């Protein structure tokens, strides 16, 4: 019967690409701060480690708010309306951050952008998953993740190019010289302002995409859902999909979440694994490399313009690493890849720490950092979300994943905010050795407690590991 369905490929790709712009904006907003940091800090005279940490991590407070917002209102107002709202926040944040004349307003607009990031990271892939035909869902959701990495790379490219505009700024400029330069007064503003173009485009285009058919059926708007599904795959596909959605919703209503189940011994064990993996992904230290890349490369002996180029190379490695995951995750399995990632990163942090301890610097540091980013980007970075989507039982999956996702943002904020203070007290070498110890701890914990889920259906995973 499936051969009777002829999908409107152009329409499916257009609405998926529009929604995936949310992922792209998340990627851009996530890392633009790293390249702007060497310039806005002199402008605002940011010298205290606590101020440095707050400027870099304030958006993550917004991310936690945005993620929590999705838990409470995405089912009430729908995916489309919240993504439109995210587009508006992205647009206002880009302009507000660029025009900020005090550090307080700078962080206010960064938090606003963070709320949009929290919404986009949750709802862009969810919207695509709910709107896409089953046989195309994996590819289209993966495409969203690819756009996240492209957003990361584009932010780094734009930061680099803007940093090159100020020809009068010396490669060895001091903090005070940067503060009085064009780059220190205006350049960093354009790094944030550049996001307004795709953000406003996302805001406008989201008005023209349909609401999730699954959400429409759940909210008794069956005729609207049928119109959307008919446009995607024809009338037969629409009728078949609505019947399947209704059957699923009936099961969901019969198995309404009982939050007391979250405290059952077997389920609590897997929530603990999810929370641990979320914190491990963050406290493995790679986000410090992303956010504080300029400081790391400067400490390794690179000039201002050289370190901006090195940051671009980091983004390129992250994009290319996504393809490694795509081709290996179902072949080698989740657990094996995570063990490879954590053990290799622990060893690489040992070497990175030694380079700073021995004051080696230069190309050796860049090579080790890029290798570390590569292993992170095809193991811990994407596999967190794969594992979280698989290890929780169906009846509490949404609530359990929300707890783990919140742990992810708490881990991100605590890592980013605390780094300047930790580095100030421990020094560069000890700081990287600390992350190496965390990765080593992660290796042994995951080896002992994480089940391998490769090749198993969700029902098989639940029966084998949770309800035994």
C-alpha positions as CSV (number, residue, x, y, z in Angstrom):
1,X,0.0,0.0,0.0
2,X,3.0,2.3,0.7
3,X,3.6,2.4,-3.1
4,X,0.4,4.4,-3.5
5,X,1.8,7.3,-1.5
6,X,3.5,10.0,-3.5
7,X,5.1,12.5,-1.2
8,X,5.4,16.2,-2.0
9,X,9.1,16.2,-1.6
10,X,9.5,19.9,-2.3
11,X,6.9,20.8,0.4
12,X,8.4,18.4,3.0
13,X,11.9,19.9,2.5
14,X,10.7,23.5,2.6
15,X,8.9,23.1,5.9
16,X,11.7,21.0,7.4
17,X,14.3,23.5,6.3
18,X,12.3,26.3,7.8
19,X,12.0,24.6,11.1
20,X,15.7,23.6,11.0
21,X,16.6,27.3,10.8
22,X,15.8,27.1,14.5
23,X,18.6,24.6,14.9
24,X,20.9,26.8,12.8
25,X,20.2,29.8,15.0
26,X,20.8,27.8,18.1
27,X,24.2,26.8,16.8
28,X,25.1,30.4,15.8
29,X,23.9,31.9,19.1
30,X,25.6,29.2,21.1
31,X,29.2,30.0,20.0
32,X,29.2,33.6,18.7
33,X,30.1,34.6,22.2
34,X,33.4,32.8,22.0
35,X,34.7,34.9,19.1
36,X,33.3,38.2,20.4
37,X,34.8,37.7,23.9
38,X,38.2,39.2,23.2
39,X,36.6,42.4,22.1
40,X,33.5,43.0,24.3
41,X,35.4,42.3,27.5
42,X,37.8,45.3,27.0
43,X,34.8,47.5,26.0
44,X,33.0,46.7,29.2
45,X,36.2,46.5,31.2
46,X,35.6,43.0,32.3
47,X,38.6,41.8,34.3
48,X,37.2,39.7,37.2
49,X,36.8,35.9,36.6
50,X,33.3,36.0,37.9
51,X,32.3,38.7,35.4
52,X,34.0,36.8,32.6
53,X,32.1,33.7,33.5
54,X,28.8,35.5,33.7
55,X,29.3,37.2,30.3
56,X,30.0,33.9,28.6
57,X,27.3,31.8,30.4
58,X,24.4,34.2,31.0
59,X,22.6,33.0,27.8
60,X,22.6,29.5,29.4
61,X,20.3,30.8,32.1
62,X,17.9,31.7,29.3
63,X,18.4,28.2,27.8
64,X,17.1,26.6,31.1
65,X,14.1,28.9,31.1
66,X,13.3,28.1,27.4
67,X,13.6,24.4,28.0
68,X,11.3,24.6,31.1
69,X,8.9,26.7,29.1
70,X,8.6,23.9,26.5
71,X,7.7,21.4,29.1
72,X,4.7,23.4,30.3
73,X,3.3,25.2,27.2
74,X,4.4,23.3,24.0
75,X,1.4,21.0,24.2
76,X,-0.9,23.9,25.0
77,X,0.1,26.4,22.3
78,X,1.7,24.1,19.7
79,X,5.1,23.8,18.2
80,X,4.6,26.5,15.5
81,X,3.6,29.3,17.8
82,X,6.5,28.7,20.1
83,X,9.0,28.6,17.2
84,X,7.6,31.9,15.9
85,X,8.1,33.3,19.4
86,X,11.7,31.9,19.4
87,X,12.3,33.6,16.1
88,X,11.2,36.9,17.5
89,X,13.4,36.5,20.6
90,X,16.4,35.6,18.4
91,X,15.8,38.8,16.4
92,X,15.4,41.1,19.4
93,X,18.4,39.5,21.1
94,X,20.7,39.9,18.1
95,X,19.9,43.7,17.9
96,X,19.8,44.3,21.6
97,X,23.1,42.6,22.3
98,X,24.7,44.5,19.4
99,X,23.4,47.9,20.7
100,X,24.0,47.3,24.4
101,X,25.9,50.1,26.1
102,X,26.2,48.5,29.5
103,X,27.2,45.0,30.7
104,X,23.8,44.6,32.4
105,X,21.9,45.2,29.1
106,X,24.4,43.0,27.3
107,X,23.5,40.1,29.5
108,X,19.8,40.9,29.5
109,X,19.7,40.4,25.7
110,X,22.0,37.3,25.9
111,X,19.5,35.7,28.3
112,X,16.7,36.6,25.9
113,X,18.5,34.8,23.1
114,X,19.1,31.9,25.5
115,X,15.4,31.5,26.0
116,X,15.1,31.2,22.2
117,X,18.0,28.7,22.1
118,X,16.2,26.5,24.7
119,X,13.0,26.5,22.7
120,X,14.7,25.9,19.4
121,X,16.9,23.0,20.6
122,X,13.7,21.3,22.0
123,X,11.1,22.1,19.4
124,X,12.9,22.3,16.0
125,X,13.8,18.6,15.9
126,X,10.4,17.7,17.5
127,X,8.4,19.6,14.9
128,X,10.4,18.0,12.1
129,X,9.9,14.5,13.6
130,X,6.2,15.1,13.9
131,X,5.7,16.6,10.4
132,X,7.9,14.2,8.5
133,X,6.8,10.8,7.0
134,X,8.2,7.9,9.1
135,X,10.6,6.7,6.4
136,X,12.1,10.1,6.1
137,X,12.1,11.1,9.7
138,X,15.6,10.0,10.6
139,X,17.2,11.8,7.7
140,X,15.3,15.1,8.2
141,X,15.9,15.2,12.0
142,X,19.6,14.5,11.4
143,X,19.6,17.4,8.9
144,X,18.5,19.6,11.7
145,X,21.5,18.6,13.7
146,X,23.7,19.2,10.7
147,X,22.3,22.8,10.5
148,X,23.2,23.3,14.2
149,X,26.8,22.5,13.4
150,X,26.7,24.7,10.3
151,X,25.4,27.6,12.5
152,X,28.4,27.0,14.8
153,X,30.8,27.2,11.9
154,X,29.2,30.2,10.3
155,X,29.3,32.1,13.6
156,X,33.0,31.4,13.8
157,X,33.6,32.4,10.2
158,X,31.8,35.7,10.6
159,X,33.6,36.4,13.9
160,X,36.9,35.8,12.1
161,X,36.1,37.9,9.1
162,X,34.9,40.8,11.2
163,X,38.0,40.6,13.3
164,X,40.1,41.2,10.1
165,X,38.3,44.4,9.2
166,X,40.2,46.5,11.8
167,X,43.5,46.8,9.9
168,X,44.9,49.2,12.6
169,X,44.6,46.7,15.4
170,X,47.9,45.0,16.1
171,X,48.1,41.2,16.4
172,X,49.7,41.8,19.8
173,X,47.3,44.5,21.0
174,X,46.9,44.9,24.7
175,X,43.6,44.9,26.6
176,X,43.6,48.7,26.7
177,X,44.5,49.0,23.0
178,X,41.6,46.7,22.1
179,X,39.2,48.8,24.2
180,X,39.9,51.9,22.2
181,X,40.0,50.2,18.7
182,X,37.2,49.9,16.1
183,X,37.0,46.1,16.9
184,X,36.7,46.8,20.6
185,X,34.0,49.5,20.2
186,X,32.0,48.2,17.1
187,X,33.4,45.0,15.7
188,X,32.0,42.7,18.3
189,X,28.6,44.3,17.9
190,X,28.4,43.2,14.2
191,X,29.2,39.7,15.3
192,X,25.9,39.6,17.2
193,X,24.0,41.8,14.8
194,X,24.7,39.5,11.8
195,X,22.4,36.9,13.4
196,X,19.4,39.2,12.9
197,X,19.2,38.4,9.2
198,X,18.6,34.6,9.6
199,X,16.7,35.2,12.8
200,X,14.2,37.5,11.2
201,X,13.9,35.2,8.2
202,X,13.1,32.3,10.5
203,X,10.5,34.5,12.3
204,X,8.7,35.4,9.1
205,X,8.9,32.0,7.4
206,X,7.5,30.2,10.4
207,X,4.1,31.9,9.8
208,X,3.9,30.1,6.5
209,X,4.5,26.5,7.7
210,X,1.7,24.3,9.0
211,X,1.3,23.3,12.6
212,X,2.3,19.8,13.5
213,X,-0.5,17.4,12.4
214,X,0.0,15.3,15.5
215,X,-0.6,18.4,17.7
216,X,-3.7,19.3,15.6
217,X,-5.2,15.8,16.0
218,X,-4.5,15.8,19.7
219,X,-6.3,19.2,20.0
220,X,-9.3,18.0,18.1
221,X,-8.5,20.0,14.9
222,X,-8.7,16.9,12.7
223,X,-9.8,18.7,9.5
224,X,-6.7,21.1,9.6
225,X,-4.5,18.1,10.3
226,X,-6.0,16.3,7.3
227,X,-5.3,19.3,5.0
228,X,-1.6,19.4,6.1
229,X,-1.2,15.6,5.7
230,X,-2.9,15.6,2.3
231,X,-0.5,18.2,1.1
232,X,2.4,16.1,2.3
233,X,1.4,12.8,0.9
234,X,-2.1,12.7,-0.6
235,X,-5.5,11.8,0.8
236,X,-4.7,8.1,1.5
237,X,-1.6,9.1,3.4
238,X,-3.7,11.6,5.4
239,X,-6.3,9.1,6.4
240,X,-3.7,6.5,7.3
241,X,-1.7,8.9,9.4
242,X,-4.7,10.3,11.3
243,X,-5.8,6.7,12.1
244,X,-2.3,5.9,13.4
245,X,-2.1,9.2,15.4
246,X,-5.5,8.5,17.0
247,X,-4.4,5.0,18.0
248,X,-1.2,6.3,19.5
249,X,-3.0,9.1,21.4
250,X,-5.5,6.5,22.7
251,X,-2.7,4.5,24.1
252,X,-1.1,7.6,25.6
253,X,-4.3,8.6,27.3
254,X,-4.6,5.0,28.7
255,X,-1.0,5.3,30.0
256,X,-1.1,8.8,31.3
257,X,2.2,9.6,33.1
258,X,2.2,8.9,36.9
259,X,5.1,11.0,38.2
260,X,5.4,8.6,41.2
261,X,6.7,6.0,38.7
262,X,9.8,8.2,38.3
263,X,10.9,7.2,41.8
264,X,10.6,3.4,41.2
265,X,14.0,1.7,41.6
266,X,14.5,0.5,38.1
267,X,13.3,3.8,36.4
268,X,15.3,5.9,38.9
269,X,18.4,4.0,38.0
270,X,18.0,5.0,34.3
271,X,17.2,8.6,35.2
272,X,20.4,8.6,37.2
273,X,22.3,7.3,34.1
274,X,20.7,10.0,31.9
275,X,21.5,12.8,34.4
276,X,25.1,11.5,34.8
277,X,25.5,11.3,31.0
278,X,24.1,14.9,30.6
279,X,26.6,16.3,33.2
280,X,29.4,14.2,31.7
281,X,28.8,15.6,28.2
282,X,29.2,19.1,29.6
283,X,31.9,18.5,32.3
284,X,34.0,16.7,29.8
285,X,35.3,20.2,29.1
286,X,34.8,20.6,25.4
287,X,32.3,23.5,25.7
288,X,35.1,25.3,27.6
289,X,37.2,24.9,24.5
290,X,34.3,26.3,22.4
291,X,33.4,29.2,24.6
292,X,37.0,30.1,25.7
293,X,38.9,29.1,22.6
294,X,40.3,32.6,22.3
295,X,41.8,32.4,25.8
296,X,43.2,28.9,25.3
297,X,45.0,29.8,22.0
298,X,46.2,33.1,23.4
299,X,47.7,31.2,26.3
300,X,49.3,28.8,23.8
301,X,51.1,31.8,22.2
302,X,48.9,32.7,19.3
303,X,48.2,36.3,18.2
304,X,44.7,37.8,18.1
305,X,44.1,37.1,14.3
306,X,45.7,33.6,14.5
307,X,43.5,32.5,17.3
308,X,40.3,33.7,15.5
309,X,41.3,31.5,12.5
310,X,41.9,28.5,14.9
311,X,38.4,29.0,16.2
312,X,37.0,28.6,12.7
313,X,38.9,25.4,12.3
314,X,37.3,24.0,15.4
315,X,33.8,24.7,13.9
316,X,34.9,22.9,10.7
317,X,36.0,19.8,12.6
318,X,32.6,19.8,14.5
319,X,30.7,19.8,11.2
320,X,32.7,17.0,9.6
321,X,32.5,14.9,12.8
322,X,28.7,14.7,12.5
323,X,29.1,12.5,9.4
324,X,31.3,10.0,11.4
325,X,28.4,9.5,13.8
326,X,25.9,9.0,11.0
327,X,28.0,6.2,9.5
328,X,29.1,4.5,12.8
329,X,26.4,4.7,15.4
330,X,24.3,1.7,14.1
331,X,27.5,-0.3,13.2
332,X,29.5,0.0,16.4
333,X,26.8,0.8,18.9
334,X,26.2,3.7,21.4
335,X,28.1,2.3,24.3
336,X,31.3,1.4,22.4
337,X,31.5,4.8,20.8
338,X,31.0,6.5,24.2
339,X,33.7,4.4,25.7
340,X,36.1,5.2,22.8
341,X,35.2,8.9,23.2
342,X,35.7,9.2,27.0
343,X,38.9,7.1,27.1
344,X,40.5,9.0,24.2
345,X,39.5,12.4,25.5
346,X,41.0,11.5,29.0
347,X,44.3,10.7,27.3
348,X,44.2,13.9,25.1
349,X,43.5,16.1,28.1
350,X,46.6,14.5,29.8
351,X,48.7,15.6,26.8
352,X,47.0,19.0,26.5
353,X,47.8,19.6,30.2
354,X,51.4,18.6,29.6
355,X,51.8,21.1,26.8
356,X,50.8,23.9,29.1
357,X,52.8,22.5,32.0
358,X,55.9,22.3,29.8
359,X,55.0,25.6,28.1
360,X,55.2,23.9,24.6
361,X,52.3,25.8,23.0
362,X,51.9,26.4,19.3
363,X,50.8,23.9,16.7
364,X,51.0,21.0,19.2
365,X,48.2,22.5,21.3
366,X,46.0,23.2,18.2
367,X,46.4,19.6,17.0
368,X,45.5,18.1,20.4
369,X,42.6,20.5,20.9
370,X,41.2,19.7,17.4
371,X,41.6,16.0,17.9
372,X,39.8,16.3,21.2
373,X,36.9,18.3,19.7
374,X,36.6,15.6,16.9
375,X,36.2,12.7,19.4
376,X,33.7,14.7,21.4
377,X,31.7,15.7,18.3
378,X,31.1,12.2,17.1
379,X,30.6,10.5,20.5
380,X,29.4,12.5,23.6
381,X,27.9,15.4,21.7
382,X,25.3,13.6,19.5
383,X,25.0,10.3,21.4
384,X,23.7,11.9,24.6
385,X,20.4,12.6,22.7
386,X,20.3,9.2,21.1
387,X,20.7,7.4,24.4
388,X,18.2,9.6,26.2
389,X,15.6,8.9,23.5
390,X,16.1,5.1,24.0
391,X,16.7,4.2,27.7
392,X,13.5,5.5,29.3
393,X,10.2,3.6,29.3
394,X,7.5,5.0,27.0
395,X,5.1,5.9,29.8
396,X,7.6,8.3,31.5
397,X,9.9,9.1,28.6
398,X,8.8,12.8,28.2
399,X,9.2,13.6,31.9
400,X,12.4,11.6,32.3
401,X,14.0,13.2,29.2
402,X,13.0,16.7,30.5
403,X,14.9,16.0,33.8
404,X,18.0,14.9,31.8
405,X,17.7,17.8,29.4
406,X,17.5,20.2,32.4
407,X,20.6,18.5,33.9
408,X,22.3,19.2,30.5
409,X,21.7,22.9,30.7
410,X,22.6,23.1,34.4
411,X,25.9,21.3,33.6
412,X,26.6,23.6,30.7
413,X,26.0,26.7,32.9
414,X,28.0,25.5,35.9
415,X,30.9,24.5,33.7
416,X,31.0,27.8,31.7
417,X,30.4,30.1,34.6
418,X,33.0,28.4,36.9
419,X,35.8,28.0,34.3
420,X,37.5,31.4,34.7
421,X,37.6,31.0,38.5
422,X,38.8,27.3,38.3
423,X,41.5,28.2,35.8
424,X,42.6,31.2,37.9
425,X,43.1,28.9,40.9
426,X,44.3,25.7,39.3
427,X,46.2,27.0,36.2
428,X,45.8,25.8,32.6
429,X,47.5,22.4,33.0
430,X,45.6,21.4,36.2
431,X,42.4,22.6,34.7
432,X,42.7,20.3,31.7
433,X,43.9,17.4,33.9
434,X,40.7,17.9,35.9
435,X,38.6,17.4,32.7
436,X,40.7,14.3,31.9
437,X,39.9,12.8,35.3
438,X,36.2,13.5,34.7
439,X,36.3,11.7,31.3
440,X,38.1,8.8,32.9
441,X,35.5,8.6,35.6
442,X,32.8,8.7,32.9
443,X,34.5,5.8,31.0
444,X,34.3,3.5,34.0
445,X,30.8,4.5,35.1
446,X,29.4,4.0,31.5
447,X,31.3,0.7,31.2
448,X,29.7,-0.6,34.3
449,X,26.1,0.8,34.1
450,X,25.2,1.8,30.5
451,X,23.3,-0.9,28.5
452,X,24.0,-1.3,24.8
453,X,20.8,-0.4,22.9
454,X,22.1,-1.0,19.3
455,X,19.7,-3.0,17.1
456,X,16.9,-3.2,19.8
457,X,13.4,-1.8,19.5
458,X,12.3,0.6,22.3
459,X,10.0,-2.2,23.5
460,X,12.9,-4.7,23.7
461,X,15.0,-2.1,25.6
462,X,12.2,-1.5,28.1
463,X,11.6,-5.2,28.6
464,X,15.3,-6.2,28.8
465,X,16.7,-3.5,31.0
466,X,13.9,-1.7,32.9
467,X,11.1,-4.2,33.6
468,X,13.2,-7.2,34.3
